[in-house]
Amino acid sequence: MNLLMISMLALNIGAASAAPDNYPADYQKIIDAAKKEGKVVIYSTTDTAAAAPIIKGFEALYPGISVEYNDMNSTELYNRYISEQASSSGSGDVVWSSAMDTGLKLAKDYAMPYKSPEADKLPSWAVWKETAYGTTYEPLVFIYNKRLIKEDEVPKSHADLATLIKSQPDRFKNKVTTYDIEKSALGFMLSVEDMKNDPKYFDHLKDIASAGMVVQSSTGTMLERVSSGENLIGYNILEPYAKSRAVKDPSLGIAYPEDYTLVLSRVSFISDQAAHPNAAKLWLDYLLSQKGQDILANQANITSIRDDITGDNDVAGTTKLLGNALKPIPVNESLLEYLEQNKRLDYLKKWRATTGK
């Protein structure tokens, strides 16, 4: 390699690692310190396959900083992180969880306060005390098997879903699936948010469960079973995973409930005990940045929390599609109410009694 090529390579690496123009003047110090740390450890519920283009983009922007990505379900992430904090053993530098309630609880107890330079580009409800941040804008949808559910049967609301199943118990016996709210922290949170938005939630839940509801801890399992026809309908399914599956499988249909459509925003924060705190700041800022969010929306197919992204897979595009039906779940203390032990146990007891699970 000649001297000119070496010089050009050095310039390219320097450019890739330069602070964005609109960031604080001293941000370069964070970049330099992060390069000395050499890596960032992420604990996440986002599938590795979905996160892969974001990781690739980050490592290209910051050569020399590798991403150690740990993909877990929401309950496993929570329990592992709590255990590691209690024992002061190595843990994630950044938590990125779809279970917004347990994610915020962890942030409340263990997060490092950090004002991201991208914070003012986010909706106000997505920022909690300059510490925890909502990173996505994901509607919760119904899925159904197009071969086995006619188009005119597809439910348009939660009440429609309950009526359809109750009216044909033999047809839907053990054919409807959703989260096991005891095994899935995400499922528990979504059930509570349904209850807050639907005055007849437990009546509807009883009707949905009347034919024998099948519960799972994994979105992937629900998508697989509806695609195959083993189950006919699933509900409270994250739209990005459903859309990615539907692209490959024309038998999978997606419906947006018109009475209300919950919107989830994956919560992320930096651990106050992070072994790589500067690299963690770079990762969080990148995830929230226009560049990172564009990759999230257009390569990972996860709806952006911003409204300035190319294409319609962002807040503006989703609002144009669904309008007032959208009910974003705010990143605030309201998420914590049903995590109080007695309230959680009472809720689980009522859910079990209603569903027979």
ZIURFEN-V728331 format. One record per residue. N is the residue number from 1. RES is the residue in three letters. SS is DSSP state (alpha for helix, beta for strand, coil for the rest). OMEGA is omega as a letter, one per 40 degrees, with the letter a starting at -180 (none if undefined). BURIAL is b if it has 24 or more other C-alpha atoms within 12 Angstrom, else e. Layout:
n=N res=RES ss=SS omega=OMEGA burial=BURIAL
n=N res=RES ss=SS omega=OMEGA burial=BURIAL
This chain:
n=1 res=MET ss=coil omega=a burial=e
n=2 res=ASN ss=coil omega=a burial=e
n=3 res=LEU ss=alpha omega=a burial=e
n=4 res=LEU ss=alpha omega=a burial=e
n=5 res=MET ss=alpha omega=i burial=e
n=6 res=ILE ss=alpha omega=a burial=e
n=7 res=SER ss=alpha omega=i burial=e
n=8 res=MET ss=alpha omega=i burial=e
n=9 res=LEU ss=alpha omega=i burial=e
n=10 res=ALA ss=alpha omega=i burial=e
n=11 res=LEU ss=alpha omega=a burial=e
n=12 res=ASN ss=alpha omega=i burial=e
n=13 res=ILE ss=alpha omega=i burial=e
n=14 res=GLY ss=alpha omega=a burial=e
n=15 res=ALA ss=alpha omega=a burial=e
n=16 res=ALA ss=alpha omega=a burial=e
n=17 res=SER ss=coil omega=a burial=b
n=18 res=ALA ss=coil omega=i burial=b
n=19 res=ALA ss=coil omega=i burial=b
n=20 res=PRO ss=coil omega=a burial=e
n=21 res=ASP ss=coil omega=a burial=e
n=22 res=ASN ss=coil omega=a burial=e
n=23 res=TYR ss=coil omega=i burial=e
n=24 res=PRO ss=coil omega=a burial=e
n=25 res=ALA ss=coil omega=a burial=e
n=26 res=ASP ss=coil omega=a burial=e
n=27 res=TYR ss=alpha omega=i burial=b
n=28 res=GLN ss=alpha omega=i burial=b
n=29 res=LYS ss=alpha omega=i burial=e
n=30 res=ILE ss=alpha omega=i burial=b
n=31 res=ILE ss=alpha omega=a burial=b
n=32 res=ASP ss=alpha omega=i burial=e
n=33 res=ALA ss=alpha omega=i burial=b
n=34 res=ALA ss=alpha omega=i burial=b
n=35 res=LYS ss=alpha omega=i burial=b
n=36 res=LYS ss=alpha omega=i burial=e
n=37 res=GLU ss=alpha omega=i burial=b
n=38 res=GLY ss=coil omega=i burial=b
n=39 res=LYS ss=beta omega=i burial=b
n=40 res=VAL ss=beta omega=a burial=b
n=41 res=VAL ss=beta omega=a burial=b
n=42 res=ILE ss=beta omega=i burial=b
n=43 res=TYR ss=beta omega=a burial=b
n=44 res=SER ss=beta omega=i burial=b
n=45 res=THR ss=coil omega=i burial=b
n=46 res=THR ss=coil omega=a burial=b
n=47 res=ASP ss=coil omega=i burial=b
n=48 res=THR ss=alpha omega=a burial=e
n=49 res=ALA ss=alpha omega=i burial=e
n=50 res=ALA ss=alpha omega=a burial=b
n=51 res=ALA ss=alpha omega=a burial=b
n=52 res=ALA ss=alpha omega=a burial=b
n=53 res=PRO ss=alpha omega=i burial=b
n=54 res=ILE ss=alpha omega=i burial=b
n=55 res=ILE ss=alpha omega=i burial=b
n=56 res=LYS ss=alpha omega=i burial=b
n=57 res=GLY ss=alpha omega=i burial=b
n=58 res=PHE ss=alpha omega=a burial=b
n=59 res=GLU ss=alpha omega=i burial=b
n=60 res=ALA ss=alpha omega=i burial=e
n=61 res=LEU ss=alpha omega=a burial=b
n=62 res=TYR ss=coil omega=i burial=b
n=63 res=PRO ss=coil omega=i burial=b
n=64 res=GLY ss=coil omega=i burial=b
n=65 res=ILE ss=coil omega=a burial=b
n=66 res=SER ss=beta omega=i burial=b
n=67 res=VAL ss=beta omega=i burial=b
n=68 res=GLU ss=beta omega=a burial=b
n=69 res=TYR ss=beta omega=a burial=b
n=70 res=ASN ss=beta omega=a burial=b
n=71 res=ASP ss=beta omega=a burial=b
n=72 res=MET ss=coil omega=i burial=b
n=73 res=ASN ss=coil omega=a burial=b
n=74 res=SER ss=alpha omega=a burial=b
n=75 res=THR ss=alpha omega=i burial=b
n=76 res=GLU ss=alpha omega=i burial=b
n=77 res=LEU ss=alpha omega=a burial=b
n=78 res=TYR ss=alpha omega=a burial=b
n=79 res=ASN ss=alpha omega=a burial=e
n=80 res=ARG ss=alpha omega=a burial=b
n=81 res=TYR ss=alpha omega=i burial=b
n=82 res=ILE ss=alpha omega=a burial=b
n=83 res=SER ss=alpha omega=a burial=e
n=84 res=GLU ss=alpha omega=i burial=e
n=85 res=GLN ss=alpha omega=a burial=e
n=86 res=ALA ss=alpha omega=a burial=e
n=87 res=SER ss=alpha omega=a burial=e
n=88 res=SER ss=coil omega=i burial=e
n=89 res=SER ss=coil omega=a burial=e
n=90 res=GLY ss=coil omega=a burial=e
n=91 res=SER ss=coil omega=i burial=b
n=92 res=GLY ss=coil omega=i burial=b
n=93 res=ASP ss=coil omega=a burial=b
n=94 res=VAL ss=beta omega=i burial=b
n=95 res=VAL ss=beta omega=a burial=b
n=96 res=TRP ss=beta omega=a burial=b
n=97 res=SER ss=beta omega=i burial=b
n=98 res=SER ss=coil omega=i burial=b
n=99 res=ALA ss=coil omega=a burial=b
n=100 res=MET ss=alpha omega=a burial=b
n=101 res=ASP ss=alpha omega=i burial=b
n=102 res=THR ss=alpha omega=i burial=b
n=103 res=GLY ss=alpha omega=i burial=b
n=104 res=LEU ss=alpha omega=i burial=b
n=105 res=LYS ss=alpha omega=i burial=b
n=106 res=LEU ss=alpha omega=i burial=b
n=107 res=ALA ss=alpha omega=a burial=b
n=108 res=LYS ss=alpha omega=a burial=b
n=109 res=ASP ss=alpha omega=a burial=e
n=110 res=TYR ss=alpha omega=a burial=b
n=111 res=ALA ss=beta omega=i burial=b
n=112 res=MET ss=coil omega=i burial=b
n=113 res=PRO ss=coil omega=i burial=b
n=114 res=TYR ss=coil omega=i burial=b
n=115 res=LYS ss=coil omega=i burial=b
n=116 res=SER ss=coil omega=i burial=b
n=117 res=PRO ss=coil omega=a burial=b
n=118 res=GLU ss=coil omega=a burial=b
n=119 res=ALA ss=alpha omega=a burial=b
n=120 res=ASP ss=alpha omega=i burial=e
n=121 res=LYS ss=alpha omega=a burial=b
n=122 res=LEU ss=coil omega=i burial=b
n=123 res=PRO ss=coil omega=a burial=b
n=124 res=SER ss=alpha omega=a burial=e
n=125 res=TRP ss=alpha omega=a burial=b
n=126 res=ALA ss=alpha omega=a burial=b
n=127 res=VAL ss=beta omega=i burial=b
n=128 res=TRP ss=beta omega=i burial=b
n=129 res=LYS ss=coil omega=a burial=b
n=130 res=GLU ss=coil omega=a burial=b
n=131 res=THR ss=coil omega=i burial=b
n=132 res=ALA ss=beta omega=a burial=b
n=133 res=TYR ss=beta omega=i burial=b
n=134 res=GLY ss=beta omega=a burial=b
n=135 res=THR ss=coil omega=a burial=b
n=136 res=THR ss=beta omega=a burial=b
n=137 res=TYR ss=coil omega=a burial=b
n=138 res=GLU ss=beta omega=i burial=b
n=139 res=PRO ss=beta omega=i burial=b
n=140 res=LEU ss=beta omega=a burial=b
n=141 res=VAL ss=beta omega=i burial=b
n=142 res=PHE ss=beta omega=i burial=b
n=143 res=ILE ss=beta omega=a burial=b
n=144 res=TYR ss=beta omega=i burial=b
n=145 res=ASN ss=beta omega=a burial=b
n=146 res=LYS ss=coil omega=i burial=b
n=147 res=ARG ss=coil omega=a burial=e
n=148 res=LEU ss=coil omega=i burial=b
n=149 res=ILE ss=coil omega=i burial=b
n=150 res=LYS ss=coil omega=a burial=e
n=151 res=GLU ss=alpha omega=a burial=e
n=152 res=ASP ss=alpha omega=i burial=e
n=153 res=GLU ss=alpha omega=a burial=b
n=154 res=VAL ss=coil omega=a burial=b
n=155 res=PRO ss=coil omega=i burial=b
n=156 res=LYS ss=coil omega=a burial=b
n=157 res=SER ss=coil omega=i burial=b
n=158 res=HIS ss=alpha omega=i burial=b
n=159 res=ALA ss=alpha omega=i burial=b
n=160 res=ASP ss=alpha omega=i burial=b
n=161 res=LEU ss=alpha omega=a burial=b
n=162 res=ALA ss=alpha omega=a burial=b
n=163 res=THR ss=alpha omega=a burial=b
n=164 res=LEU ss=alpha omega=a burial=b
n=165 res=ILE ss=alpha omega=a burial=b
n=166 res=LYS ss=alpha omega=a burial=b
n=167 res=SER ss=alpha omega=a burial=e
n=168 res=GLN ss=coil omega=a burial=e
n=169 res=PRO ss=coil omega=i burial=e
n=170 res=ASP ss=coil omega=a burial=e
n=171 res=ARG ss=coil omega=a burial=e
n=172 res=PHE ss=coil omega=i burial=b
n=173 res=LYS ss=coil omega=a burial=b
n=174 res=ASN ss=coil omega=a burial=b
n=175 res=LYS ss=coil omega=a burial=b
n=176 res=VAL ss=beta omega=a burial=b
n=177 res=THR ss=beta omega=i burial=b
n=178 res=THR ss=beta omega=a burial=b
n=179 res=TYR ss=beta omega=i burial=b
n=180 res=ASP ss=coil omega=a burial=b
n=181 res=ILE ss=coil omega=i burial=b
n=182 res=GLU ss=coil omega=a burial=b
n=183 res=LYS ss=coil omega=a burial=e
n=184 res=SER ss=coil omega=i burial=b
n=185 res=ALA ss=alpha omega=i burial=b
n=186 res=LEU ss=alpha omega=i burial=b
n=187 res=GLY ss=alpha omega=i burial=b
n=188 res=PHE ss=alpha omega=a burial=b
n=189 res=MET ss=alpha omega=a burial=b
n=190 res=LEU ss=alpha omega=i burial=b
n=191 res=SER ss=alpha omega=i burial=b
n=192 res=VAL ss=alpha omega=i burial=b
n=193 res=GLU ss=alpha omega=i burial=b
n=194 res=ASP ss=alpha omega=a burial=b
n=195 res=MET ss=alpha omega=i burial=b
n=196 res=LYS ss=alpha omega=a burial=e
n=197 res=ASN ss=alpha omega=a burial=e
n=198 res=ASP ss=coil omega=a burial=b
n=199 res=PRO ss=coil omega=a burial=e
n=200 res=LYS ss=coil omega=a burial=e
n=201 res=TYR ss=alpha omega=a burial=b
n=202 res=PHE ss=alpha omega=i burial=b
n=203 res=ASP ss=alpha omega=i burial=b
n=204 res=HIS ss=alpha omega=i burial=b
n=205 res=LEU ss=alpha omega=i burial=b
n=206 res=LYS ss=alpha omega=i burial=b
n=207 res=ASP ss=alpha omega=i burial=b
n=208 res=ILE ss=alpha omega=a burial=b
n=209 res=ALA ss=alpha omega=a burial=b
n=210 res=SER ss=coil omega=a burial=b
n=211 res=ALA ss=coil omega=a burial=b
n=212 res=GLY ss=coil omega=a burial=b
n=213 res=MET ss=beta omega=i burial=b
n=214 res=VAL ss=beta omega=a burial=b
n=215 res=VAL ss=beta omega=a burial=b
n=216 res=GLN ss=beta omega=i burial=b
n=217 res=SER ss=coil omega=a burial=b
n=218 res=SER ss=coil omega=i burial=b
n=219 res=THR ss=alpha omega=a burial=b
n=220 res=GLY ss=alpha omega=i burial=b
n=221 res=THR ss=alpha omega=i burial=b
n=222 res=MET ss=alpha omega=i burial=b
n=223 res=LEU ss=alpha omega=a burial=b
n=224 res=GLU ss=alpha omega=a burial=b
n=225 res=ARG ss=alpha omega=i burial=b
n=226 res=VAL ss=alpha omega=i burial=b
n=227 res=SER ss=alpha omega=a burial=b
n=228 res=SER ss=alpha omega=a burial=e
n=229 res=GLY ss=coil omega=i burial=b
n=230 res=GLU ss=coil omega=i burial=b
n=231 res=ASN ss=coil omega=a burial=b
n=232 res=LEU ss=coil omega=a burial=b
n=233 res=ILE ss=beta omega=i burial=b
n=234 res=GLY ss=beta omega=i burial=b
n=235 res=TYR ss=beta omega=a burial=b
n=236 res=ASN ss=beta omega=i burial=b
n=237 res=ILE ss=beta omega=i burial=b
n=238 res=LEU ss=beta omega=a burial=b
n=239 res=GLU ss=alpha omega=a burial=b
n=240 res=PRO ss=alpha omega=i burial=b
n=241 res=TYR ss=alpha omega=i burial=b
n=242 res=ALA ss=alpha omega=a burial=b
n=243 res=LYS ss=alpha omega=i burial=b
n=244 res=SER ss=alpha omega=i burial=b
n=245 res=ARG ss=alpha omega=a burial=b
n=246 res=ALA ss=alpha omega=i burial=b
n=247 res=VAL ss=alpha omega=a burial=e
n=248 res=LYS ss=alpha omega=a burial=e
n=249 res=ASP ss=coil omega=a burial=e
n=250 res=PRO ss=coil omega=i burial=e
n=251 res=SER ss=coil omega=a burial=b
n=252 res=LEU ss=beta omega=i burial=b
n=253 res=GLY ss=beta omega=a burial=b
n=254 res=ILE ss=beta omega=i burial=b
n=255 res=ALA ss=beta omega=i burial=b
n=256 res=TYR ss=coil omega=i burial=b
n=257 res=PRO ss=coil omega=a burial=b
n=258 res=GLU ss=coil omega=i burial=b
n=259 res=ASP ss=coil omega=i burial=b
n=260 res=TYR ss=coil omega=i burial=b
n=261 res=THR ss=beta omega=i burial=b
n=262 res=LEU ss=beta omega=i burial=b
n=263 res=VAL ss=beta omega=a burial=b
n=264 res=LEU ss=beta omega=i burial=b
n=265 res=SER ss=coil omega=a burial=b
n=266 res=ARG ss=coil omega=a burial=b
n=267 res=VAL ss=beta omega=i burial=b
n=268 res=SER ss=beta omega=i burial=b
n=269 res=PHE ss=beta omega=i burial=b
n=270 res=ILE ss=beta omega=i burial=b
n=271 res=SER ss=beta omega=i burial=b
n=272 res=ASP ss=coil omega=i burial=b
n=273 res=GLN ss=coil omega=a burial=b
n=274 res=ALA ss=coil omega=i burial=b
n=275 res=ALA ss=coil omega=a burial=b
n=276 res=HIS ss=coil omega=a burial=b
n=277 res=PRO ss=alpha omega=a burial=b
n=278 res=ASN ss=alpha omega=i burial=b
n=279 res=ALA ss=alpha omega=i burial=b
n=280 res=ALA ss=alpha omega=i burial=b
n=281 res=LYS ss=alpha omega=i burial=b
n=282 res=LEU ss=alpha omega=a burial=b
n=283 res=TRP ss=alpha omega=a burial=b
n=284 res=LEU ss=alpha omega=a burial=b
n=285 res=ASP ss=alpha omega=i burial=b
n=286 res=TYR ss=alpha omega=a burial=b
n=287 res=LEU ss=alpha omega=a burial=b
n=288 res=LEU ss=alpha omega=a burial=b
n=289 res=SER ss=coil omega=i burial=b
n=290 res=GLN ss=alpha omega=i burial=b
n=291 res=LYS ss=alpha omega=i burial=b
n=292 res=GLY ss=alpha omega=i burial=b
n=293 res=GLN ss=alpha omega=i burial=b
n=294 res=ASP ss=alpha omega=i burial=b
n=295 res=ILE ss=alpha omega=i burial=b
n=296 res=LEU ss=alpha omega=a burial=b
n=297 res=ALA ss=alpha omega=a burial=b
n=298 res=ASN ss=alpha omega=i burial=b
n=299 res=GLN ss=coil omega=i burial=b
n=300 res=ALA ss=coil omega=i burial=b
n=301 res=ASN ss=coil omega=i burial=b
n=302 res=ILE ss=coil omega=a burial=b
n=303 res=THR ss=coil omega=a burial=b
n=304 res=SER ss=beta omega=i burial=b
n=305 res=ILE ss=coil omega=a burial=b
n=306 res=ARG ss=coil omega=i burial=b
n=307 res=ASP ss=coil omega=a burial=b
n=308 res=ASP ss=coil omega=a burial=b
n=309 res=ILE ss=coil omega=i burial=b
n=310 res=THR ss=coil omega=a burial=e
n=311 res=GLY ss=coil omega=a burial=e
n=312 res=ASP ss=coil omega=a burial=b
n=313 res=ASN ss=coil omega=i burial=b
n=314 res=ASP ss=coil omega=a burial=b
n=315 res=VAL ss=alpha omega=a burial=b
n=316 res=ALA ss=alpha omega=a burial=e
n=317 res=GLY ss=alpha omega=i burial=b
n=318 res=THR ss=alpha omega=i burial=b
n=319 res=THR ss=alpha omega=i burial=b
n=320 res=LYS ss=alpha omega=a burial=e
n=321 res=LEU ss=alpha omega=a burial=e
n=322 res=LEU ss=alpha omega=i burial=b
n=323 res=GLY ss=alpha omega=a burial=e
n=324 res=ASN ss=alpha omega=i burial=e
n=325 res=ALA ss=alpha omega=a burial=b
n=326 res=LEU ss=beta omega=i burial=b
n=327 res=LYS ss=beta omega=i burial=b
n=328 res=PRO ss=beta omega=i burial=b
n=329 res=ILE ss=coil omega=a burial=b
n=330 res=PRO ss=coil omega=i burial=b
n=331 res=VAL ss=coil omega=i burial=b
n=332 res=ASN ss=coil omega=a burial=b
n=333 res=GLU ss=alpha omega=i burial=b
n=334 res=SER ss=alpha omega=i burial=e
n=335 res=LEU ss=alpha omega=a burial=b
n=336 res=LEU ss=alpha omega=a burial=b
n=337 res=GLU ss=alpha omega=a burial=e
n=338 res=TYR ss=alpha omega=i burial=b
n=339 res=LEU ss=alpha omega=i burial=b
n=340 res=GLU ss=coil omega=a burial=e
n=341 res=GLN ss=alpha omega=a burial=e
n=342 res=ASN ss=alpha omega=a burial=e
n=343 res=LYS ss=alpha omega=i burial=e
n=344 res=ARG ss=alpha omega=a burial=e
n=345 res=LEU ss=alpha omega=i burial=e
n=346 res=ASP ss=alpha omega=a burial=e
n=347 res=TYR ss=alpha omega=i burial=b
n=348 res=LEU ss=alpha omega=i burial=b
n=349 res=LYS ss=alpha omega=i burial=e
n=350 res=LYS ss=alpha omega=i burial=e
n=351 res=TRP ss=alpha omega=i burial=b
n=352 res=ARG ss=alpha omega=a burial=e
n=353 res=ALA ss=alpha omega=a burial=e
n=354 res=THR ss=alpha omega=a burial=e
n=355 res=THR ss=alpha omega=a burial=b
n=356 res=GLY ss=coil omega=a burial=e
n=357 res=LYS ss=coil omega=none burial=e
